[in-house]
């Protein structure tokens, strides 16, 4: 009988191997003894003694080393394969995210559940994969404190290839590393009590200019109430974001935002946007301190590691695709990040009814010369049939800036389109003012045009009668009495016309 123990591979024999070696020697020395006797002296079961006797009699080589030494069978995937998975994960991050513009990473869970991690899902669970990563000293920015400690204390060495990749990758990330915060939920708040809104510039679309991502987050539950995209951070973008919230949930009690000019005028004045929200029963609180709205700030950090993969998998190419599918982003975020399922709902349901959800900015204006001046342009009212409506001079109207980026007038409980008049829709006064390069919304310009038209009319009439005077003086030389009579009539007509023009100008002034 020849006994081998693989001592060249493992420095020390285990207790199991030492006991097995001793038992085999005892059985070999007492091979003729009964099974019960051998079981007694070796402290092994009868079936094990019988199996050992059979192996000894066969005179084959016996290996005492444990077949699953150091739990080798637990590793269906080798360390080298795990390294390749992590390498593929890093390459996916670089492909999906623009590493030059952002320091974000896909979470390992997002990668594992995506099409890129499908090949590994068949072989290993997510929990085991993370554990194997940490045991090899591999981790990312999402790894827990415990996982980082395991990775840091790991005695296993990774290959030079993966070590170099990790070194270069994390050097790039650490250049602009952002401090992460763990947010404590305010357990005493109710759903809809406080909503935080903000917008942030993000490089989501590859090979395209960055865009602004808008978020509205409920503080009590961490729910993303609405997501929106615009090329700039504008009042219009916030109008559209809040309309999504109001239409789906109703009016919240409070909205927290930063000190943008849209929401904050000064300590003593309100902006148009703030007044509109106050009319809906919503209190607006603004601050320039980021800690004022930490939940929406944290939501941007979370979405940076998730939205790029969603955009890539769905093939969204431009900002219009993102706007059309804004609800897809909302659902995607909430499935992965909503923290509390059940909370008392205090949203005002009236906000969902009869178009109350619309966020229309209403501005008080005066009608001057039939138009309203707004942002350097003159607007006139038109009905649904494109017929121009003339409001009374100096009357008060509401100019409405709607979320569809169109302007409307509200007058006597009726709504009209606000457009710049041109062509056949211009009055004589407006045409004269445009010809002279004057702003026809200024009252004095209207009076000047009126005087010009009346004076011009008088002089044209005067020219007509002067030609008649000349004709009379030539043709009626022999009849001076008749000529004088006709000229007297003409002069009476001119005096009456002049008097009428003076009266009109005096009345208009």
Secondary structure, DSSP 8 states (H G I E B T S, - for coil): -EEE--TTTSSS--HHHHHHHHHHHHHHHTTTS-HHHHHHHHT--HHHHHHHHHHHHTT-EEE-S-TTGGGGGG-SS-HHHHHHHHHHHHHHHHHHS-TTT------HHHHHHSGGGHHHHTTS-HHHHHHHHHHTT---TT--HHHHHHHHH------HHHHHHHHHHHHHHHTT----------TT--BTSEEEEEEEEE--STTS--EEEEEEEETTT--EEEEEEESS--HHHHHHHHHHHHHHT-B-SEEEE---TTT---SS---HHHHHHHHTT-EEEE-S-GGGGHHHHHHHHHHHTTHHHHHHHHT--SHHHHHHTHHHHHHHHHHHH---S---B--BGGGGSTTTT---EEEEEE-BTTBEEETTEEEEEE-TTS-EE---TT-EEEEEE-TTS-EEEEETTEEEEEE---GGG--HHHHHHHHTT--TTSHHHHHHHHHHHHHHHHHHHHHHHHHHHHHHHHH-SS-HHHHHHHHHHHHHHHHHHHHHHHHHHHHH-
